[in-house]
């Protein structure tokens, strides 16, 4: 009806608005106001790898859609192991946020988690909020429940705070923060268990990595790692590769790379977390190490000057310490 702008149609309907695609059977839509409804809908958010189905999609304008009796997933087509069921879902493309009510999460068609309300992003913008919880069990820590909360602090900074309940030990508080600035990037991790009931003491881990550059030539790097005890990673860590670590790196330094000259200065130490490692096998500290090198593009049939130097102060508890100076000037004559 061109006068009113009403469209009534049925059978194999394909309707697209922005990044939302709808496929349904019956539709009553006003094309002037972008309002109406489509029944028996399969929907797809093309930029979010999210799809699902609904009994009805109600169009509330050019940028808002209400879905009723909804099932949706981010699994690939043909695989619906993880499903979210909701009585209604509002997709607001003005704010980039979706809202769902009476939500049930199921795995392999078995429901196991319920929330009366959740909100989630429907575009590429980040949004603060709870992420999917995780459940587990271990023979030493007992039942485990983690509830991560994501925090969008700024366009170049975010964080995640994860309380992890361990039935036999207590509550482990895990914090992670990341930043990506024009001249630096880094990540901070801090885990803290105030009182481990099995260990009868506090447990914790600290890790910080930073890389900065004031120009294309001058760079700074920091890596600090500390842990409360030698059994932390094997009992409370979530990465198998760290469970067999015997020492943790602690290092800070600067490096410069110019057209002909380059150099670096670093301070390096280690925390030995395996006390069974003998003193003779523990790594030396470098307090500091300084390097300087001169190099130019090789000129054929001419004498070229070369220079490399390295000064290091080695130190280790209970073992000999010393300083080493290595100077390597040289000349080369490529003939061609």
KACOR-V804412 format. One record per residue. N is the residue number from 1. OMEGA is omega in degrees with one decimal (* if undefined). NEAR is the number of other ideal C-beta (glycine too) atoms within 10 Angstrom. Layout:
n & omega & near
N & OMEGA & NEAR
N & OMEGA & NEAR
//
This chain:
n & omega & near
1 & -175.2 & 9
2 & -178.0 & 7
3 & -178.1 & 5
4 & -176.7 & 9
5 & -179.0 & 13
6 & 177.2 & 14
7 & 175.5 & 15
8 & -175.7 & 10
9 & 179.3 & 14
10 & 174.1 & 11
11 & 171.1 & 8
12 & -177.6 & 8
13 & 174.8 & 18
14 & -176.3 & 8
15 & -178.7 & 19
16 & 172.9 & 11
17 & -177.1 & 16
18 & -179.6 & 15
19 & -179.5 & 16
20 & 175.2 & 22
21 & -179.8 & 15
22 & 174.5 & 20
23 & -176.4 & 17
24 & -176.3 & 23
25 & -178.4 & 13
26 & -177.9 & 14
27 & 170.3 & 20
28 & -170.6 & 15
29 & 169.2 & 19
30 & -173.5 & 14
31 & 178.5 & 13
32 & -175.5 & 9
33 & -176.1 & 13
34 & 177.7 & 16
35 & 178.4 & 16
36 & -178.4 & 18
37 & 175.7 & 17
38 & -176.6 & 24
39 & 176.5 & 15
40 & -167.8 & 14
41 & 160.5 & 25
42 & -174.9 & 13
43 & -179.4 & 23
44 & 170.0 & 17
45 & -167.4 & 20
46 & -177.4 & 12
47 & -177.2 & 11
48 & -178.9 & 16
49 & -179.4 & 11
50 & -179.8 & 19
51 & 178.7 & 19
52 & -179.3 & 21
53 & 179.8 & 16
54 & 176.7 & 25
55 & -178.2 & 12
56 & 172.1 & 17
57 & 179.5 & 26
58 & -179.7 & 17
59 & -175.7 & 22
60 & -178.0 & 16
61 & -175.8 & 13
62 & -171.5 & 13
63 & -177.1 & 15
64 & 179.1 & 17
65 & 175.4 & 26
66 & 177.5 & 18
67 & -177.3 & 27
68 & -177.5 & 15
69 & -165.9 & 14
70 & 165.0 & 24
71 & 179.8 & 17
72 & -174.4 & 23
73 & 172.3 & 18
74 & 176.7 & 12
75 & 178.0 & 14
76 & 176.8 & 9
77 & -176.3 & 8
78 & 179.9 & 5
79 & 179.8 & 8
80 & -179.4 & 16
81 & 177.3 & 10
82 & -179.5 & 14
83 & 170.3 & 17
84 & 176.7 & 22
85 & -177.5 & 17
86 & 177.1 & 23
87 & 178.0 & 14
88 & 179.6 & 16
89 & 175.1 & 25
90 & 176.6 & 16
91 & -177.0 & 24
92 & -178.9 & 17
93 & 173.4 & 19
94 & -179.0 & 9
95 & -176.9 & 15
96 & -175.2 & 16
97 & 171.4 & 17
98 & 179.1 & 24
99 & -179.7 & 17
100 & -177.3 & 22
101 & 179.6 & 14
102 & -172.1 & 13
103 & 174.3 & 17
104 & 177.6 & 15
105 & -179.4 & 16
106 & 176.2 & 17
107 & -176.5 & 11
108 & 176.4 & 9
109 & 177.0 & 8
110 & 179.3 & 6
111 & -179.1 & 11
112 & -178.9 & 10
113 & -177.8 & 13
114 & 172.5 & 10
115 & 178.3 & 15
116 & -177.1 & 9
117 & 170.0 & 10
118 & 172.3 & 16
119 & -173.6 & 16
120 & 178.7 & 18
121 & 175.9 & 16
122 & 172.5 & 24
123 & -177.2 & 16
124 & 178.4 & 9
125 & 176.0 & 11
126 & -178.1 & 14
127 & 176.0 & 15
128 & 177.6 & 13
129 & 179.7 & 15
130 & 172.9 & 13
131 & -177.1 & 13
132 & 178.0 & 11
133 & 177.9 & 13
134 & -179.2 & 13
135 & 177.8 & 10
136 & 178.8 & 13
137 & 174.0 & 9
138 & -176.0 & 14
139 & -178.1 & 6
140 & -175.4 & 11
141 & -179.7 & 20
142 & 179.0 & 14
143 & -176.9 & 12
144 & 176.8 & 17
145 & 178.8 & 14
146 & 179.5 & 18
147 & -176.8 & 14
148 & 176.2 & 17
149 & -177.8 & 13
150 & -177.8 & 16
151 & 176.7 & 14
152 & -174.1 & 14
153 & -177.3 & 13
154 & 178.3 & 8
155 & -178.4 & 9
156 & -177.3 & 12
157 & 173.1 & 13
158 & -176.7 & 17
159 & 175.0 & 16
160 & -179.7 & 15
161 & -173.8 & 14
162 & 168.0 & 18
163 & 179.5 & 13
164 & -179.1 & 22
165 & 177.4 & 15
166 & -168.3 & 23
167 & -178.0 & 13
168 & -174.8 & 14
169 & -173.7 & 22
170 & -178.3 & 19
171 & 177.4 & 13
172 & -179.4 & 22
173 & -177.1 & 15
174 & -178.6 & 19
175 & 176.7 & 14
176 & 177.6 & 17
177 & 179.4 & 17
178 & 174.4 & 16
179 & 179.5 & 16
180 & -175.8 & 12
181 & 178.6 & 11
182 & -177.0 & 7
183 & 178.0 & 10
184 & 173.5 & 14
185 & -178.0 & 15
186 & -178.2 & 17
187 & 179.6 & 14
188 & 176.2 & 16
189 & 179.4 & 16
190 & 176.2 & 14
191 & -178.6 & 22
192 & 173.8 & 15
193 & -171.2 & 23
194 & -178.4 & 12
195 & 176.9 & 12
196 & -175.8 & 22
197 & 177.0 & 11
198 & -176.6 & 14
199 & -179.1 & 17
200 & 177.7 & 7
201 & 176.5 & 11
202 & 175.1 & 13
203 & 179.8 & 22
204 & 179.6 & 18
205 & 177.9 & 22
206 & 178.4 & 15
207 & -179.7 & 16
208 & 174.8 & 16
209 & -178.6 & 15
210 & 172.8 & 16
211 & -178.8 & 14
212 & 178.3 & 15
213 & 176.5 & 15
214 & 175.3 & 11
215 & 178.4 & 8
216 & -174.6 & 8
217 & -172.4 & 13
218 & -177.3 & 13
219 & 174.6 & 16
220 & -179.2 & 15
221 & 177.3 & 17
222 & 173.0 & 14
223 & -179.3 & 17
224 & 179.1 & 17
225 & 178.1 & 20
226 & -180.0 & 13
227 & -173.8 & 21
228 & -174.8 & 19
229 & -173.1 & 17
230 & -178.0 & 16
231 & -175.8 & 15
232 & -175.8 & 21
233 & -178.5 & 20
234 & -177.2 & 13
235 & -173.8 & 17
236 & 179.8 & 25
237 & 179.0 & 16
238 & -179.8 & 13
239 & -177.5 & 8
240 & -176.4 & 9
241 & -179.4 & 8
242 & -174.9 & 15
243 & -178.4 & 13
244 & 178.8 & 9
245 & 176.0 & 19
246 & 179.1 & 15
247 & -178.8 & 16
248 & -176.7 & 20
249 & 172.9 & 13
250 & -169.9 & 17
251 & 173.4 & 16
252 & -178.4 & 16
253 & 176.3 & 18
254 & 175.3 & 14
255 & 179.2 & 16
256 & 178.7 & 14
257 & 179.0 & 13
258 & -177.5 & 11
259 & -178.2 & 9
260 & -175.9 & 11
261 & 173.4 & 14
262 & -179.0 & 15
263 & 179.5 & 15
264 & 175.3 & 18
265 & -179.3 & 15
266 & 168.7 & 17
267 & -172.9 & 14
268 & 176.4 & 18
269 & -179.7 & 18
270 & 166.9 & 17
271 & 177.8 & 14
272 & -175.9 & 16
273 & 175.7 & 19
274 & -175.1 & 13
275 & 177.9 & 8
276 & 178.3 & 8
277 & -179.5 & 14
278 & -179.9 & 7
279 & -177.5 & 10
280 & -177.6 & 8
281 & -178.3 & 11
282 & -175.6 & 17
283 & 175.4 & 15
284 & 169.3 & 17
285 & 175.4 & 18
286 & -170.1 & 17
287 & -3.1 & 15
288 & 167.2 & 15
289 & -179.5 & 19
290 & 177.9 & 16
291 & 176.6 & 16
292 & -176.1 & 16
293 & 175.6 & 16
294 & 177.8 & 15
295 & 176.6 & 14
296 & 174.8 & 11
297 & -177.4 & 7
298 & 178.4 & 12
299 & -177.8 & 11
300 & 177.1 & 9
301 & 176.1 & 8
302 & 177.4 & 10
303 & 179.8 & 9
304 & -179.5 & 15
305 & 178.7 & 12
306 & 177.6 & 14
307 & 174.3 & 14
308 & 177.8 & 14
309 & -179.1 & 15
310 & 174.4 & 15
311 & -178.3 & 15
312 & 172.2 & 18
313 & -178.5 & 16
314 & 179.9 & 16
315 & 176.4 & 14
316 & -178.6 & 15
317 & 175.3 & 9
318 & -178.9 & 8
319 & 178.9 & 11
320 & 175.3 & 8
321 & -178.8 & 12
322 & 179.5 & 9
323 & -179.7 & 10
324 & 175.9 & 10
325 & -178.1 & 9
326 & 179.1 & 10
327 & -178.9 & 10
328 & 171.0 & 10
329 & -179.1 & 10
330 & 175.3 & 9
331 & 175.3 & 8
332 & 178.0 & 11
333 & 176.6 & 11
334 & 178.1 & 11
335 & 178.1 & 6
336 & * & 5
//
